[in-house]
Each structure stands twice: as structure tokens, then as C-alpha cells.
Amino acid sequence: METRAKMMCSKVERTEDGQTENVWFNSEYNNTDVPEDNTFSKFTPTANCYLCITNSILHGTFKEGEYYYFDIKPVDTTQNFV
């Protein structure tokens, strides 16, 4: 099974040493006429995701108040990953 979550970046915080950026995402249940907004949140009204990003190239990628997709699907564990 696969699903797509539409989540809002609720907080971005950089550590004092500037080496880590912590990013929080939340889903929001919106009973609207926009089918995309209800596809995930209707049956999972609450979801949270926290990322601790240490790759400085990715710092600044996520912006508070912006929406992002999270695609969720099973991983084929029979493959060898390097």
C-alpha cells in the first residue's frame, strides 16, 4: 500500500553551532472541498515528522508555513543497498 501525506512545515530551528537544522512537519485535518487535502488527513487526522538535518547543503530547504508531500510506501528489503 502507498499513500501520500500533505504536511506543513511548522518549525525550522538551527543549532547554535550552525551544523544542524531541526525541522518539524504536521498534518492538519481540513474538512474542505479540496480532495487532495482530505485524502490522507480524513483517515489519519494527526501526523508528525521530525528531521534532524546535518547535511549543510540541505539547510534552508524547508520553510515554515510551506506545504510538502511525504510519499509513504513499503521498502523492498530483498534488495541489497550500498
C-alpha positions in Angstrom: 0.0 0.0 0.0 1.1 3.5 -0.8 -0.1 6.8 0.4 0.8 10.5 0.2 0.7 12.9 3.1 0.5 16.6 2.6 2.2 18.2 5.6 3.1 21.7 6.7 6.5 22.7 7.9 5.6 24.1 11.3 9.1 24.9 12.7 12.7 25.2 11.5 15.4 25.7 14.1 19.2 25.8 13.5 21.5 24.8 16.4 23.8 27.5 17.8 26.9 25.9 16.1 25.0 26.1 12.7 25.8 22.4 12.0 22.3 21.0 12.4 18.9 22.2 11.3 15.9 20.7 13.0 12.6 20.7 11.1 9.1 19.8 12.2 6.2 18.9 10.0 2.5 18.4 10.9 -0.6 17.2 9.0 -3.7 19.2 9.5 -7.2 17.9 9.2 -9.2 20.2 7.0 -12.7 19.3 6.1 -12.6 21.2 2.8 -13.8 20.7 -0.7 -10.2 20.1 -1.8 -9.9 16.3 -2.3 -6.1 16.4 -2.0 -6.3 17.9 1.5 -8.6 15.1 2.7 -7.1 12.1 1.0 -4.6 11.5 3.9 -6.0 13.6 6.7 -9.5 12.2 6.7 -8.4 8.8 8.0 -5.2 9.9 9.8 -6.1 13.4 11.2 -2.8 13.7 13.1 0.7 13.1 11.8 4.1 14.5 12.8 7.5 14.2 11.3 10.8 15.5 12.7 14.0 15.7 10.7 17.5 16.4 12.1 19.5 17.6 9.1 23.3 17.6 9.3 24.0 18.0 5.6 24.6 21.7 5.3 23.7 21.6 1.6 20.1 20.9 2.6 20.0 23.7 5.3 17.4 26.3 4.3 15.5 23.8 2.0 12.3 23.8 4.2 10.4 26.9 5.0 7.9 27.4 7.9 4.3 27.6 6.7 5.1 25.9 3.4 3.5 22.5 2.5 5.4 19.4 1.4 4.4 15.9 0.2 5.6 12.8 2.0 5.2 9.7 -0.1 4.9 6.6 2.1 5.4 3.2 0.5 7.0 -0.1 1.6 10.6 -0.8 1.0 11.7 -3.9 -0.8 14.0 -5.4 1.8 15.2 -8.1 -0.5 17.4 -5.7 -2.4 21.0 -5.0 -1.3 21.5 -1.3 -0.6 25.0 0.1 -0.5 
